Amino acid sequence: MRKSIHITSVFILLAAMVASVPFSVTAQDRGNAKLAQTGLKFLSIGVSARQAALADAFTAADGNSVSQFYNPAGMARLEGFTDVSLGSVNWIADIKHHHASLALNAGNIGVFGLAFQYADYGKIEATILANNSQGFLDVGEIKPNAYAIGLGYARALTDKFSIGGNVKYVRQDLGVGATQASYIGAAGGVTGATVTAENKNALDVIAFDFGLIYRTGYKSLTLGMAVRNFAREVKYQKESFQLPLAFRLGVSMNVLDFTGFEPGKHSLLMTVDAEHPRDFPEQVKVGLEYVFMEMIAARVGYVGPADEHNLSYGLGLQYKQFSLDYALTPFGVFSEVQRFSVRFGF
């Protein structure tokens, strides 16, 4: 009993210490709107279809290798030797996000993970201001992109308490910016230009994630905490900016614990997250996942307040250590966001 109380006290203390980090960032600007204060936003996009259908409320839920994108402590109780997750997101504005994650169970040593994220922003026609009839020169095409590669580690310290962390290398390349160009074309019209001076708009940074999960011992009630994207400021040319640092507290539970339903046939996981991000107001995220016969899953999630999206929906098929998942998120004035992911292990 004393050991349980001690671990609970440690969890609360660590949560309070970590909470002070993001709150102190904005303490001096409480009267200002928290908008457009960060870059490298691809790091905050939910990558997995299962978690996205739950509104990304997954801080207090045990997972697998994909937990590295939510709360790395979630992979501490990995079943089996290895787990692999692959997925794709059709994001707004024709942006594509892809992910891959791997977790290896080393027994008493812990669980080691490898995670990869890639954002493809598509093709953009590059131009430069010019004193001509068009008002610009066409200087070619750029293909901006971003990616993150992370190494993760998680371990269950007791039957109730788990910890985990990631260190990741993040890079974003927005292409080459032309500052001078020479005309190419016939008199009276401009057909193109040759770049004579340019800036390379690329940067990289090391970022950190870490988290805790605590099983309370009361039925399946679980508490979680996570901090993501902790890093130094970065900049391209003149203006510096920060990564999308976010602090989350979560709770999860199979609410059918209060009923007489047989666990192997029915489960109804409820997850709730409270998120304090650096660059927009606090949000509450709620997810529900009903699983029948440990094979068919139906999911719904809600996040608020949010400008363009609130509800998410999803379906999943799973058999032992294989699962196939789909999620759909209506996105207001934008196109619907669809996610696909597959997971397998042995």
C-alpha positions as CSV (number, residue, x, y, z in Angstrom):
1,M,0.0,0.0,0.0
2,R,2.8,2.4,0.9
3,K,4.6,1.6,-2.3
4,S,1.5,2.4,-4.3
5,I,1.1,5.7,-2.5
6,H,4.7,6.5,-3.1
7,I,4.5,5.9,-6.8
8,T,1.3,8.0,-7.0
9,S,3.1,10.9,-5.3
10,V,6.0,10.6,-7.7
11,F,3.6,10.7,-10.7
12,I,1.8,13.8,-9.3
13,L,5.1,15.6,-8.6
14,L,6.5,14.9,-12.0
15,A,3.3,16.0,-13.7
16,A,3.4,19.3,-11.8
17,M,7.0,19.9,-12.6
18,V,6.5,19.3,-16.3
19,A,3.3,21.3,-16.4
20,S,5.2,24.3,-15.3
21,V,7.3,24.3,-18.4
22,P,4.6,25.0,-21.1
23,F,2.7,27.3,-18.6
24,S,5.8,29.4,-18.0
25,V,6.3,29.8,-21.7
26,T,3.0,31.8,-22.0
27,A,2.8,33.3,-18.5
28,Q,4.0,36.7,-19.7
29,D,1.6,36.7,-22.7
30,R,-1.6,35.6,-21.1
31,G,-3.5,38.5,-22.7
32,N,-2.4,37.7,-26.2
33,A,-3.9,35.1,-28.6
34,K,-1.7,32.0,-28.8
35,L,-1.7,31.8,-32.6
36,A,1.1,31.2,-35.2
37,Q,3.8,30.9,-32.5
38,T,5.4,27.7,-33.7
39,G,6.7,26.0,-36.8
40,L,7.4,22.4,-37.9
41,K,3.7,21.8,-37.3
42,F,3.8,18.4,-39.0
43,L,5.1,17.1,-35.7
44,S,1.7,17.6,-34.1
45,I,-0.4,15.8,-36.8
46,G,-1.9,12.6,-35.6
47,V,-0.4,9.8,-37.8
48,S,-2.2,6.6,-36.8
49,A,-5.8,5.9,-37.9
50,R,-6.7,4.2,-34.6
51,Q,-5.6,7.1,-32.5
52,A,-7.0,9.7,-34.9
53,A,-10.4,8.2,-34.7
54,L,-10.2,8.7,-30.9
55,A,-9.3,12.4,-31.4
56,D,-5.7,11.5,-30.6
57,A,-6.7,11.1,-26.9
58,F,-4.2,8.4,-26.2
59,T,-2.0,9.7,-23.5
60,A,-3.1,7.2,-20.8
61,A,-3.6,4.1,-23.1
62,D,-1.2,1.3,-23.5
63,G,-0.3,0.9,-27.1
64,N,2.5,-0.4,-29.3
65,S,5.3,1.1,-31.4
66,V,3.0,3.9,-32.6
67,S,2.8,5.2,-29.0
68,Q,6.1,6.9,-29.8
69,F,4.0,9.6,-31.5
70,Y,1.7,10.1,-28.5
71,N,3.2,8.9,-25.2
72,P,6.3,6.8,-25.5
73,A,5.5,5.1,-22.2
74,G,2.6,3.4,-23.9
75,M,4.9,0.9,-25.6
76,A,6.4,-0.3,-22.3
77,R,4.1,-3.3,-22.0
78,L,4.5,-4.4,-25.6
79,E,3.2,-8.0,-26.1
80,G,5.5,-10.2,-28.2
81,F,9.0,-9.5,-29.4
82,T,8.4,-6.9,-32.1
83,D,5.7,-4.5,-33.4
84,V,5.6,-2.6,-36.7
85,S,3.2,0.2,-37.7
86,L,2.8,1.8,-41.1
87,G,0.4,4.5,-42.1
88,S,-0.6,7.4,-44.4
89,V,-2.6,10.6,-43.9
90,N,-4.3,12.6,-46.7
91,W,-4.0,16.0,-44.9
92,I,-5.6,19.3,-45.9
93,A,-4.3,21.3,-48.9
94,D,-3.1,18.0,-50.6
95,I,-0.4,17.6,-48.0
96,K,0.6,13.9,-47.4
97,H,1.9,12.6,-44.1
98,H,3.5,9.1,-43.7
99,H,4.8,7.3,-40.7
100,A,6.6,4.1,-39.8
101,S,7.4,2.8,-36.3
102,L,9.2,-0.2,-34.9
103,A,9.4,-1.5,-31.3
104,L,11.6,-4.3,-30.0
105,N,10.9,-5.9,-26.7
106,A,14.2,-6.6,-24.8
107,G,12.5,-8.2,-21.8
108,N,13.6,-6.8,-18.4
109,I,15.8,-4.3,-20.1
110,G,12.8,-2.5,-21.6
111,V,11.4,-1.7,-25.0
112,F,13.4,0.1,-27.7
113,G,11.7,1.9,-30.5
114,L,12.4,3.6,-33.9
115,A,10.0,6.1,-35.4
116,F,9.9,8.0,-38.7
117,Q,7.6,10.8,-39.9
118,Y,7.6,12.4,-43.4
119,A,5.5,15.3,-44.7
120,D,5.2,15.9,-48.4
121,Y,3.9,19.5,-49.0
122,G,3.6,18.9,-52.8
123,K,4.9,21.0,-55.6
124,I,5.0,24.8,-55.6
125,E,5.7,27.1,-58.6
126,A,8.5,29.5,-57.4
127,T,8.4,33.1,-58.5
128,I,10.3,36.3,-57.7
129,L,9.1,39.9,-57.9
130,A,10.1,41.7,-61.1
131,N,9.6,45.0,-62.8
132,N,7.9,43.7,-65.9
133,S,4.4,43.4,-67.3
134,Q,3.7,40.2,-65.3
135,G,5.1,41.6,-62.0
136,F,7.0,38.4,-61.4
137,L,9.5,35.9,-62.9
138,D,9.0,32.2,-62.9
139,V,12.2,30.7,-61.4
140,G,11.2,27.0,-61.4
141,E,9.6,24.6,-59.0
142,I,10.2,23.7,-55.4
143,K,9.2,20.6,-53.5
144,P,9.1,21.4,-49.7
145,N,9.2,18.5,-47.3
146,A,9.9,17.6,-43.7
147,Y,10.8,14.5,-41.7
148,A,11.7,13.3,-38.2
149,I,13.6,10.3,-37.2
150,G,13.4,9.2,-33.5
151,L,14.8,6.7,-31.1
152,G,12.6,5.7,-28.3
153,Y,12.8,3.7,-25.0
154,A,10.2,2.6,-22.5
155,R,10.1,0.5,-19.5
156,A,7.6,-0.8,-17.0
157,L,9.2,0.0,-13.6
158,T,6.5,-1.9,-11.7
159,D,3.2,-3.6,-12.5
160,K,1.6,-0.1,-12.4
161,F,4.2,2.5,-13.4
162,S,5.8,2.9,-16.8
163,I,8.1,5.6,-18.3
164,G,9.3,6.3,-21.8
165,G,11.1,8.9,-23.9
166,N,12.2,9.8,-27.4
167,V,15.0,11.7,-28.9
168,K,14.5,12.7,-32.5
169,Y,16.2,14.5,-35.3
170,V,13.9,16.9,-37.2
171,R,14.6,18.5,-40.5
172,Q,12.5,20.7,-42.8
173,D,13.4,21.9,-46.3
174,L,11.3,24.6,-47.9
175,G,13.4,24.7,-51.0
176,V,15.7,27.2,-52.5
177,G,14.6,30.9,-52.5
178,A,15.7,33.1,-55.4
179,T,16.9,36.6,-54.4
180,Q,18.1,37.6,-57.9
181,A,17.3,36.4,-61.4
182,S,18.2,37.1,-65.0
183,Y,15.6,37.5,-67.7
184,I,15.4,34.9,-70.5
185,G,13.1,35.7,-73.4
186,A,12.3,37.8,-76.4
187,A,11.8,41.5,-76.5
188,G,8.4,42.6,-75.2
189,G,7.8,39.4,-73.3
190,V,9.3,37.3,-70.5
191,T,9.4,33.5,-70.9
192,G,11.6,32.6,-67.9
193,A,14.5,33.4,-65.7
194,T,17.9,32.1,-64.6
195,V,18.5,32.3,-60.8
196,T,21.8,34.1,-60.1
197,A,21.5,34.3,-56.2
198,E,19.6,32.0,-53.9
199,N,19.0,31.1,-50.2
200,K,18.6,27.6,-49.0
201,N,15.6,27.5,-46.6
202,A,16.4,24.4,-44.6
203,L,16.9,23.8,-40.9
204,D,17.2,20.9,-38.4
205,V,17.0,20.5,-34.7
206,I,17.0,17.8,-32.0
207,A,13.8,17.4,-30.1
208,F,12.6,15.3,-27.1
209,D,9.4,13.6,-26.0
210,F,8.8,11.8,-22.7
211,G,5.9,10.4,-20.8
212,L,4.5,8.4,-17.8
213,I,1.7,6.0,-17.4
214,Y,0.3,4.8,-14.1
215,R,-2.2,2.0,-13.6
216,T,-4.2,3.0,-10.5
217,G,-5.2,-0.5,-9.5
218,Y,-8.9,0.5,-9.5
219,K,-10.3,-1.8,-12.2
220,S,-8.7,-0.6,-15.5
221,L,-8.4,3.0,-14.6
222,T,-5.1,4.4,-16.0
223,L,-3.5,7.9,-15.8
224,G,-1.0,9.3,-18.2
225,M,1.2,12.3,-18.9
226,A,3.3,13.3,-21.9
227,V,5.4,16.2,-23.1
228,R,6.1,16.4,-26.8
229,N,8.5,18.4,-29.0
230,F,10.7,20.0,-26.4
231,A,13.5,21.7,-28.2
232,R,15.5,25.0,-28.7
233,E,14.3,27.8,-31.0
234,V,15.2,27.6,-34.7
235,K,15.1,30.1,-37.5
236,Y,15.5,30.3,-41.3
237,Q,16.8,33.8,-42.2
238,K,15.7,36.4,-39.6
239,E,12.7,35.3,-37.5
240,S,13.1,32.5,-34.9
241,F,10.3,30.2,-33.8
242,Q,9.7,27.3,-31.6
243,L,8.5,23.7,-32.1
244,P,4.9,22.8,-31.3
245,L,5.5,22.0,-27.6
246,A,2.5,20.3,-26.0
247,F,1.8,19.0,-22.5
248,R,-1.0,16.4,-22.0
249,L,-2.7,14.8,-19.1
250,G,-4.9,11.8,-19.8
251,V,-7.1,9.1,-18.3
252,S,-8.4,5.9,-19.8
253,M,-10.6,3.0,-18.7
254,N,-12.7,0.2,-20.0
255,V,-16.1,1.4,-18.8
256,L,-17.6,-2.1,-19.2
257,D,-15.7,-2.9,-16.0
258,F,-18.8,-1.7,-14.2
259,T,-21.0,-4.2,-16.0
260,G,-21.3,-7.9,-16.3
261,F,-20.1,-8.2,-19.9
262,E,-17.5,-10.8,-20.5
263,P,-14.1,-9.0,-21.2
264,G,-13.2,-11.3,-24.1
265,K,-16.3,-10.5,-26.0
266,H,-16.9,-6.8,-25.4
267,S,-14.8,-3.8,-24.4
268,L,-15.5,-0.1,-24.4
269,L,-12.4,1.9,-23.9
270,M,-12.9,5.6,-23.0
271,T,-10.0,8.0,-23.2
272,V,-9.9,11.6,-22.1
273,D,-7.0,14.0,-22.7
274,A,-6.5,17.6,-21.6
275,E,-3.9,19.3,-23.8
276,H,-2.0,22.5,-23.2
277,P,-0.2,23.4,-26.4
278,R,2.2,26.3,-27.0
279,D,0.4,27.9,-30.0
280,F,-3.4,27.6,-29.5
281,P,-5.9,27.5,-26.6
282,E,-6.2,24.4,-24.4
283,Q,-8.3,21.6,-25.7
284,V,-10.2,18.6,-24.3
285,K,-10.1,15.4,-26.3
286,V,-12.4,12.4,-25.8
287,G,-12.4,9.0,-27.5
288,L,-14.5,5.9,-27.4
289,E,-13.5,2.5,-28.8
290,Y,-15.9,-0.5,-28.8
291,V,-14.3,-3.8,-29.7
292,F,-16.3,-7.0,-30.3
293,M,-14.7,-10.4,-29.9
294,E,-11.3,-8.7,-30.0
295,M,-11.7,-8.5,-33.8
296,I,-14.0,-5.6,-34.9
297,A,-13.5,-2.1,-33.6
298,A,-15.7,1.0,-34.0
299,R,-14.4,4.3,-32.8
300,V,-15.5,7.9,-32.4
301,G,-13.6,11.0,-31.0
302,Y,-14.4,14.6,-30.1
303,V,-12.0,17.5,-29.7
304,G,-12.9,21.0,-28.5
305,P,-12.7,23.9,-28.8
306,A,-11.6,23.7,-32.5
307,D,-12.2,25.9,-35.5
308,E,-12.7,23.4,-38.3
309,H,-13.0,19.9,-36.9
310,N,-14.6,18.3,-33.8
311,L,-15.7,14.8,-34.5
312,S,-13.6,11.9,-35.9
313,Y,-14.8,8.4,-36.8
314,G,-13.0,5.1,-37.5
315,L,-13.2,1.4,-38.0
316,G,-10.7,-1.4,-37.3
317,L,-10.2,-5.1,-38.0
318,Q,-7.7,-7.0,-35.9
319,Y,-6.6,-10.6,-35.4
320,K,-4.1,-11.4,-32.8
321,Q,-1.1,-9.1,-33.5
322,F,-2.4,-7.8,-36.9
323,S,-4.7,-4.8,-37.3
324,L,-6.0,-2.7,-40.2
325,D,-7.5,0.7,-39.3
326,Y,-9.2,3.6,-41.0
327,A,-10.2,7.0,-39.7
328,L,-12.3,9.9,-41.2
329,T,-12.2,13.5,-39.9
330,P,-14.6,16.1,-41.4
331,F,-12.6,19.3,-41.6
332,G,-15.0,22.2,-42.2
333,V,-14.1,24.3,-45.2
334,F,-11.3,21.9,-46.1
335,S,-11.6,18.4,-47.6
336,E,-12.2,15.5,-45.3
337,V,-9.0,14.0,-43.8
338,Q,-8.6,10.3,-44.2
339,R,-6.0,8.1,-42.5
340,F,-5.0,4.5,-43.2
341,S,-2.7,2.4,-41.0
342,V,-1.6,-1.2,-40.6
343,R,0.1,-2.9,-37.7
344,F,1.6,-6.3,-37.2
345,G,4.0,-8.0,-34.8
346,F,5.2,-11.3,-33.6
